[in-house]
């Protein structure tokens, strides 16, 4: 029925019942200092239109900071690559949503993806009007918690050298992270969960 009504595309495979029950545990609410509530939950294939709208809403510089090149097209095919070999225990994307009129819109996305044994690559992007509100730090804490449950012990991340805000988010949580220069203007960071320093304001709620 959802495909007939065009809520999702015909080539999308919905998560299994087991996956949906697994993902249900990863929902939370984060209240900003201005009182606005942001709902966080795993990204699903049915979010494709909202997911694409989110990226189209970003400024070119924000997209460049995230992808290191000026991506202008987020087509159905580009987004579908995200779901091609989905394994929610190896890879996870968490979206932050706010209420706008009669619908919810995505204002942030954080993702980790399997890289090697016990290590996942993490990345996030927050829409410009919600930056500087602690959302990235909250997303990082949430993703770490999920990664721990799925037997990861380390994160890695690559950032542009000029992306001081993102680098600071990682340094704040992992003060002893290892940094190494890569080709061009990129920096590789490796973070040990055992080194994580909790920020009370960014901690996800405990169940």
Buried (B, 14 or more C-beta within 10 A) or exposed (E): EEEEEEEBBEEBEEBEEEBEEBBEEBEBEBEBEEEEEBBBBBBBBBBBBBBBEBBEBBEEEBBBBBEBEEBEEBEEEEBBEBBEEBEBBBBBBBBBBBEEEEEBBBBBBBBBBBBEEEBBBBBBBBBEEBBEBBBBBBBBBBBBBBBEEBEBBBBBBBBBEEBEEBBEBBBBBBEEBEEEEEEEEBBBBBBBBEEBEEBEEBBBEEE
